[in-house]
Amino acid sequence: MEIVLQIWLTHNLLESGTRKMDKDYLQLALATFNGGNWYGWKTHDSDGNKIPNADRMTYANVKVIKDGASIPSEADVNAKIQELKDADTAKANAKTSGKAKLKAGEALTDAEIEALFGV
C-alpha cells in the first residue's frame, strides 16, 4: 500500500508541477458577484470604435447582461482578485510544505492534505 501511495504521489506531484495554469482572476472575481453569469464585455467604446479583442476583457469594458445585476465597484473586484490570489498562494505553499513533510515522514496538516490530494 505504501509503495502504491508513493508512486501515485510521485506521478501526481510531477504532473501537476509541469502543468502551467494561467488564471483569469478578473473573470473569476466577477463571477462571484450577482449570482454569477451576469456580465459580458463591451465590443465598442462610447465613440462607436471597435475595441480590439486583446483589450476587451478589462474592468472598464464590463457590461451587465442580466436583469437586476449591477457592476460592483472596481475596489470590490480588486479585493476579490486579491482574495483569490491569496488563496492560490496559500494552497501552493501548503503543497510545497506537504511535499517536504512527506519526504521527511512528518504528519500533514489538513490544508496540506487538501492541497496535495484534493480531499
PyMOL commands that set and color helices and strands:
alter all, ss='L'
color gray80, all
select helices_A, chain A and resi 2-18+25-30+53-56+59-61+74-104+110-117
alter helices_A, ss='H'
color red, helices_A
select strands_A, chain A and resi 39-41+62-64
alter strands_A, ss='S'
color yellow, strands_A
deselect
rebuild
show_as cartoon
